[in-house]
């Protein structure tokens, strides 16, 4: 991989019009930058995966809360219907 990177960097420098040959220090600097970028990318991917897992957990909790709220509303609606029916029956007497 590092030989490919060095060749790529060398080719880019030559294509860009650099007249001097690429030094080992320049290649080492480019390699260090590429490794730092890879590490940063890996860290970003790890953080993104953690965020996705947290979001999925939050969605699961929200779905459960919604189901419980719907069940509570259904119970409340049934109770209100019973009260209304009892009130109507009491009014008819």
Phi and psi in radians as a Rosetta constraint file:
Dihedral C 1 N 2 CA 2 C 2 CIRCULARHARMONIC -1.196 0.35
Dihedral N 2 CA 2 C 2 N 3 CIRCULARHARMONIC -0.577 0.35
Dihedral C 2 N 3 CA 3 C 3 CIRCULARHARMONIC -1.170 0.35
Dihedral N 3 CA 3 C 3 N 4 CIRCULARHARMONIC -0.669 0.35
Dihedral C 3 N 4 CA 4 C 4 CIRCULARHARMONIC -1.137 0.35
Dihedral N 4 CA 4 C 4 N 5 CIRCULARHARMONIC -0.727 0.35
Dihedral C 4 N 5 CA 5 C 5 CIRCULARHARMONIC -1.113 0.35
Dihedral N 5 CA 5 C 5 N 6 CIRCULARHARMONIC -0.763 0.35
Dihedral C 5 N 6 CA 6 C 6 CIRCULARHARMONIC -1.089 0.35
Dihedral N 6 CA 6 C 6 N 7 CIRCULARHARMONIC -0.743 0.35
Dihedral C 6 N 7 CA 7 C 7 CIRCULARHARMONIC -1.127 0.35
Dihedral N 7 CA 7 C 7 N 8 CIRCULARHARMONIC -0.716 0.35
Dihedral C 7 N 8 CA 8 C 8 CIRCULARHARMONIC -1.116 0.35
Dihedral N 8 CA 8 C 8 N 9 CIRCULARHARMONIC -0.819 0.35
Dihedral C 8 N 9 CA 9 C 9 CIRCULARHARMONIC -1.093 0.35
Dihedral N 9 CA 9 C 9 N 10 CIRCULARHARMONIC -0.761 0.35
Dihedral C 9 N 10 CA 10 C 10 CIRCULARHARMONIC -1.033 0.35
Dihedral N 10 CA 10 C 10 N 11 CIRCULARHARMONIC -0.770 0.35
Dihedral C 10 N 11 CA 11 C 11 CIRCULARHARMONIC -1.103 0.35
Dihedral N 11 CA 11 C 11 N 12 CIRCULARHARMONIC -0.708 0.35
Dihedral C 11 N 12 CA 12 C 12 CIRCULARHARMONIC -1.139 0.35
Dihedral N 12 CA 12 C 12 N 13 CIRCULARHARMONIC -0.759 0.35
Dihedral C 12 N 13 CA 13 C 13 CIRCULARHARMONIC -1.114 0.35
Dihedral N 13 CA 13 C 13 N 14 CIRCULARHARMONIC -0.718 0.35
Dihedral C 13 N 14 CA 14 C 14 CIRCULARHARMONIC -1.163 0.35
Dihedral N 14 CA 14 C 14 N 15 CIRCULARHARMONIC -0.723 0.35
Dihedral C 14 N 15 CA 15 C 15 CIRCULARHARMONIC -1.151 0.35
Dihedral N 15 CA 15 C 15 N 16 CIRCULARHARMONIC -0.516 0.35
Dihedral C 15 N 16 CA 16 C 16 CIRCULARHARMONIC -1.360 0.35
Dihedral N 16 CA 16 C 16 N 17 CIRCULARHARMONIC -0.102 0.35
Dihedral C 16 N 17 CA 17 C 17 CIRCULARHARMONIC 1.711 0.35
Dihedral N 17 CA 17 C 17 N 18 CIRCULARHARMONIC 0.285 0.35
Dihedral C 17 N 18 CA 18 C 18 CIRCULARHARMONIC -1.237 0.35
Dihedral N 18 CA 18 C 18 N 19 CIRCULARHARMONIC 2.227 0.35
Dihedral C 18 N 19 CA 19 C 19 CIRCULARHARMONIC -1.525 0.35
Dihedral N 19 CA 19 C 19 N 20 CIRCULARHARMONIC -0.426 0.35
Dihedral C 19 N 20 CA 20 C 20 CIRCULARHARMONIC -1.657 0.35
Dihedral N 20 CA 20 C 20 N 21 CIRCULARHARMONIC 2.662 0.35
Dihedral C 20 N 21 CA 21 C 21 CIRCULARHARMONIC -1.192 0.35
Dihedral N 21 CA 21 C 21 N 22 CIRCULARHARMONIC 2.695 0.35
Dihedral C 21 N 22 CA 22 C 22 CIRCULARHARMONIC -1.300 0.35
Dihedral N 22 CA 22 C 22 N 23 CIRCULARHARMONIC 2.264 0.35
Dihedral C 22 N 23 CA 23 C 23 CIRCULARHARMONIC -1.537 0.35
Dihedral N 23 CA 23 C 23 N 24 CIRCULARHARMONIC 2.846 0.35
Dihedral C 23 N 24 CA 24 C 24 CIRCULARHARMONIC -1.108 0.35
Dihedral N 24 CA 24 C 24 N 25 CIRCULARHARMONIC -0.622 0.35
Dihedral C 24 N 25 CA 25 C 25 CIRCULARHARMONIC -1.088 0.35
Dihedral N 25 CA 25 C 25 N 26 CIRCULARHARMONIC -0.720 0.35
Dihedral C 25 N 26 CA 26 C 26 CIRCULARHARMONIC -1.140 0.35
Dihedral N 26 CA 26 C 26 N 27 CIRCULARHARMONIC -0.743 0.35
Dihedral C 26 N 27 CA 27 C 27 CIRCULARHARMONIC -1.120 0.35
Dihedral N 27 CA 27 C 27 N 28 CIRCULARHARMONIC -0.716 0.35
Dihedral C 27 N 28 CA 28 C 28 CIRCULARHARMONIC -1.102 0.35
Dihedral N 28 CA 28 C 28 N 29 CIRCULARHARMONIC -0.688 0.35
Dihedral C 28 N 29 CA 29 C 29 CIRCULARHARMONIC -1.141 0.35
Dihedral N 29 CA 29 C 29 N 30 CIRCULARHARMONIC -0.762 0.35
Dihedral C 29 N 30 CA 30 C 30 CIRCULARHARMONIC -1.122 0.35
Dihedral N 30 CA 30 C 30 N 31 CIRCULARHARMONIC -0.723 0.35
Dihedral C 30 N 31 CA 31 C 31 CIRCULARHARMONIC -1.076 0.35
Dihedral N 31 CA 31 C 31 N 32 CIRCULARHARMONIC -0.760 0.35
Dihedral C 31 N 32 CA 32 C 32 CIRCULARHARMONIC -1.093 0.35
Dihedral N 32 CA 32 C 32 N 33 CIRCULARHARMONIC -0.709 0.35
Dihedral C 32 N 33 CA 33 C 33 CIRCULARHARMONIC -1.136 0.35
Dihedral N 33 CA 33 C 33 N 34 CIRCULARHARMONIC -0.744 0.35
Dihedral C 33 N 34 CA 34 C 34 CIRCULARHARMONIC -1.136 0.35
Dihedral N 34 CA 34 C 34 N 35 CIRCULARHARMONIC -0.714 0.35
Dihedral C 34 N 35 CA 35 C 35 CIRCULARHARMONIC -1.149 0.35
Dihedral N 35 CA 35 C 35 N 36 CIRCULARHARMONIC -0.692 0.35
Dihedral C 35 N 36 CA 36 C 36 CIRCULARHARMONIC -1.122 0.35
Dihedral N 36 CA 36 C 36 N 37 CIRCULARHARMONIC -0.698 0.35
Dihedral C 36 N 37 CA 37 C 37 CIRCULARHARMONIC -1.137 0.35
Dihedral N 37 CA 37 C 37 N 38 CIRCULARHARMONIC -0.696 0.35
Dihedral C 37 N 38 CA 38 C 38 CIRCULARHARMONIC -1.123 0.35
Dihedral N 38 CA 38 C 38 N 39 CIRCULARHARMONIC -0.754 0.35
Dihedral C 38 N 39 CA 39 C 39 CIRCULARHARMONIC -1.097 0.35
Dihedral N 39 CA 39 C 39 N 40 CIRCULARHARMONIC -0.765 0.35
Dihedral C 39 N 40 CA 40 C 40 CIRCULARHARMONIC -1.093 0.35
Dihedral N 40 CA 40 C 40 N 41 CIRCULARHARMONIC -0.711 0.35
Dihedral C 40 N 41 CA 41 C 41 CIRCULARHARMONIC -1.126 0.35
Dihedral N 41 CA 41 C 41 N 42 CIRCULARHARMONIC -0.737 0.35
Dihedral C 41 N 42 CA 42 C 42 CIRCULARHARMONIC -1.092 0.35
Dihedral N 42 CA 42 C 42 N 43 CIRCULARHARMONIC -0.750 0.35
Dihedral C 42 N 43 CA 43 C 43 CIRCULARHARMONIC -1.099 0.35
Dihedral N 43 CA 43 C 43 N 44 CIRCULARHARMONIC -0.734 0.35
Dihedral C 43 N 44 CA 44 C 44 CIRCULARHARMONIC -1.106 0.35
Dihedral N 44 CA 44 C 44 N 45 CIRCULARHARMONIC -0.697 0.35
Dihedral C 44 N 45 CA 45 C 45 CIRCULARHARMONIC -1.122 0.35
Dihedral N 45 CA 45 C 45 N 46 CIRCULARHARMONIC -0.722 0.35
Dihedral C 45 N 46 CA 46 C 46 CIRCULARHARMONIC -1.088 0.35
Dihedral N 46 CA 46 C 46 N 47 CIRCULARHARMONIC -0.783 0.35
Dihedral C 46 N 47 CA 47 C 47 CIRCULARHARMONIC -1.134 0.35
Dihedral N 47 CA 47 C 47 N 48 CIRCULARHARMONIC -0.696 0.35
Dihedral C 47 N 48 CA 48 C 48 CIRCULARHARMONIC -1.109 0.35
Dihedral N 48 CA 48 C 48 N 49 CIRCULARHARMONIC -0.712 0.35
Dihedral C 48 N 49 CA 49 C 49 CIRCULARHARMONIC -1.117 0.35
Dihedral N 49 CA 49 C 49 N 50 CIRCULARHARMONIC -0.729 0.35
Dihedral C 49 N 50 CA 50 C 50 CIRCULARHARMONIC -1.101 0.35
Dihedral N 50 CA 50 C 50 N 51 CIRCULARHARMONIC -0.730 0.35
Dihedral C 50 N 51 CA 51 C 51 CIRCULARHARMONIC -1.112 0.35
Dihedral N 51 CA 51 C 51 N 52 CIRCULARHARMONIC -0.709 0.35
Dihedral C 51 N 52 CA 52 C 52 CIRCULARHARMONIC -1.100 0.35
Dihedral N 52 CA 52 C 52 N 53 CIRCULARHARMONIC -0.732 0.35
Dihedral C 52 N 53 CA 53 C 53 CIRCULARHARMONIC -1.106 0.35
Dihedral N 53 CA 53 C 53 N 54 CIRCULARHARMONIC -0.728 0.35
Dihedral C 53 N 54 CA 54 C 54 CIRCULARHARMONIC -1.122 0.35
Dihedral N 54 CA 54 C 54 N 55 CIRCULARHARMONIC -0.718 0.35
Dihedral C 54 N 55 CA 55 C 55 CIRCULARHARMONIC -1.132 0.35
Dihedral N 55 CA 55 C 55 N 56 CIRCULARHARMONIC -0.694 0.35
Dihedral C 55 N 56 CA 56 C 56 CIRCULARHARMONIC -1.127 0.35
Dihedral N 56 CA 56 C 56 N 57 CIRCULARHARMONIC -0.693 0.35
Dihedral C 56 N 57 CA 57 C 57 CIRCULARHARMONIC -1.111 0.35
Dihedral N 57 CA 57 C 57 N 58 CIRCULARHARMONIC -0.728 0.35
Dihedral C 57 N 58 CA 58 C 58 CIRCULARHARMONIC -1.135 0.35
Dihedral N 58 CA 58 C 58 N 59 CIRCULARHARMONIC -0.678 0.35
Dihedral C 58 N 59 CA 59 C 59 CIRCULARHARMONIC -1.132 0.35
Dihedral N 59 CA 59 C 59 N 60 CIRCULARHARMONIC -0.710 0.35
Dihedral C 59 N 60 CA 60 C 60 CIRCULARHARMONIC -1.073 0.35
Dihedral N 60 CA 60 C 60 N 61 CIRCULARHARMONIC -0.774 0.35
Dihedral C 60 N 61 CA 61 C 61 CIRCULARHARMONIC -1.113 0.35
Dihedral N 61 CA 61 C 61 N 62 CIRCULARHARMONIC -0.731 0.35
Dihedral C 61 N 62 CA 62 C 62 CIRCULARHARMONIC -1.124 0.35
Dihedral N 62 CA 62 C 62 N 63 CIRCULARHARMONIC -0.707 0.35
Dihedral C 62 N 63 CA 63 C 63 CIRCULARHARMONIC -1.109 0.35
Dihedral N 63 CA 63 C 63 N 64 CIRCULARHARMONIC -0.717 0.35
Dihedral C 63 N 64 CA 64 C 64 CIRCULARHARMONIC -1.128 0.35
Dihedral N 64 CA 64 C 64 N 65 CIRCULARHARMONIC -0.746 0.35
Dihedral C 64 N 65 CA 65 C 65 CIRCULARHARMONIC -1.090 0.35
Dihedral N 65 CA 65 C 65 N 66 CIRCULARHARMONIC -0.698 0.35
Dihedral C 65 N 66 CA 66 C 66 CIRCULARHARMONIC -1.100 0.35
Dihedral N 66 CA 66 C 66 N 67 CIRCULARHARMONIC -0.791 0.35
Dihedral C 66 N 67 CA 67 C 67 CIRCULARHARMONIC -1.063 0.35
Dihedral N 67 CA 67 C 67 N 68 CIRCULARHARMONIC -0.726 0.35
Dihedral C 67 N 68 CA 68 C 68 CIRCULARHARMONIC -1.181 0.35
Dihedral N 68 CA 68 C 68 N 69 CIRCULARHARMONIC -0.664 0.35
Dihedral C 68 N 69 CA 69 C 69 CIRCULARHARMONIC -1.152 0.35
Dihedral N 69 CA 69 C 69 N 70 CIRCULARHARMONIC -0.690 0.35
Dihedral C 69 N 70 CA 70 C 70 CIRCULARHARMONIC -1.138 0.35
Dihedral N 70 CA 70 C 70 N 71 CIRCULARHARMONIC -0.692 0.35
Dihedral C 70 N 71 CA 71 C 71 CIRCULARHARMONIC -1.142 0.35
Dihedral N 71 CA 71 C 71 N 72 CIRCULARHARMONIC -0.719 0.35
Dihedral C 71 N 72 CA 72 C 72 CIRCULARHARMONIC -1.127 0.35
Dihedral N 72 CA 72 C 72 N 73 CIRCULARHARMONIC -0.699 0.35
Dihedral C 72 N 73 CA 73 C 73 CIRCULARHARMONIC -1.132 0.35
Dihedral N 73 CA 73 C 73 N 74 CIRCULARHARMONIC -0.715 0.35
Dihedral C 73 N 74 CA 74 C 74 CIRCULARHARMONIC -1.088 0.35
Dihedral N 74 CA 74 C 74 N 75 CIRCULARHARMONIC -0.722 0.35
Dihedral C 74 N 75 CA 75 C 75 CIRCULARHARMONIC -1.106 0.35
Dihedral N 75 CA 75 C 75 N 76 CIRCULARHARMONIC -0.764 0.35
Dihedral C 75 N 76 CA 76 C 76 CIRCULARHARMONIC -1.101 0.35
Dihedral N 76 CA 76 C 76 N 77 CIRCULARHARMONIC -0.740 0.35
Dihedral C 76 N 77 CA 77 C 77 CIRCULARHARMONIC -1.081 0.35
Dihedral N 77 CA 77 C 77 N 78 CIRCULARHARMONIC -0.737 0.35
Dihedral C 77 N 78 CA 78 C 78 CIRCULARHARMONIC -1.134 0.35
Dihedral N 78 CA 78 C 78 N 79 CIRCULARHARMONIC -0.716 0.35
Dihedral C 78 N 79 CA 79 C 79 CIRCULARHARMONIC -1.113 0.35
Dihedral N 79 CA 79 C 79 N 80 CIRCULARHARMONIC -0.756 0.35
Dihedral C 79 N 80 CA 80 C 80 CIRCULARHARMONIC -1.105 0.35
Dihedral N 80 CA 80 C 80 N 81 CIRCULARHARMONIC -0.688 0.35
Dihedral C 80 N 81 CA 81 C 81 CIRCULARHARMONIC -1.116 0.35
Dihedral N 81 CA 81 C 81 N 82 CIRCULARHARMONIC -0.714 0.35
Dihedral C 81 N 82 CA 82 C 82 CIRCULARHARMONIC -1.123 0.35
Dihedral N 82 CA 82 C 82 N 83 CIRCULARHARMONIC -0.771 0.35
Dihedral C 82 N 83 CA 83 C 83 CIRCULARHARMONIC -1.098 0.35
Dihedral N 83 CA 83 C 83 N 84 CIRCULARHARMONIC -0.778 0.35
Dihedral C 83 N 84 CA 84 C 84 CIRCULARHARMONIC -1.056 0.35
Dihedral N 84 CA 84 C 84 N 85 CIRCULARHARMONIC -0.779 0.35
Dihedral C 84 N 85 CA 85 C 85 CIRCULARHARMONIC -1.105 0.35
Dihedral N 85 CA 85 C 85 N 86 CIRCULARHARMONIC -0.770 0.35
Dihedral C 85 N 86 CA 86 C 86 CIRCULARHARMONIC -1.115 0.35
Dihedral N 86 CA 86 C 86 N 87 CIRCULARHARMONIC -0.684 0.35
Dihedral C 86 N 87 CA 87 C 87 CIRCULARHARMONIC -1.123 0.35
Dihedral N 87 CA 87 C 87 N 88 CIRCULARHARMONIC -0.762 0.35
Dihedral C 87 N 88 CA 88 C 88 CIRCULARHARMONIC -1.091 0.35
Dihedral N 88 CA 88 C 88 N 89 CIRCULARHARMONIC -0.738 0.35
Dihedral C 88 N 89 CA 89 C 89 CIRCULARHARMONIC -1.106 0.35
Dihedral N 89 CA 89 C 89 N 90 CIRCULARHARMONIC -0.672 0.35
Dihedral C 89 N 90 CA 90 C 90 CIRCULARHARMONIC -1.189 0.35
Dihedral N 90 CA 90 C 90 N 91 CIRCULARHARMONIC -0.612 0.35
Dihedral C 90 N 91 CA 91 C 91 CIRCULARHARMONIC -1.229 0.35
Dihedral N 91 CA 91 C 91 N 92 CIRCULARHARMONIC -0.505 0.35
Dihedral C 91 N 92 CA 92 C 92 CIRCULARHARMONIC -1.336 0.35
Dihedral N 92 CA 92 C 92 N 93 CIRCULARHARMONIC -0.305 0.35
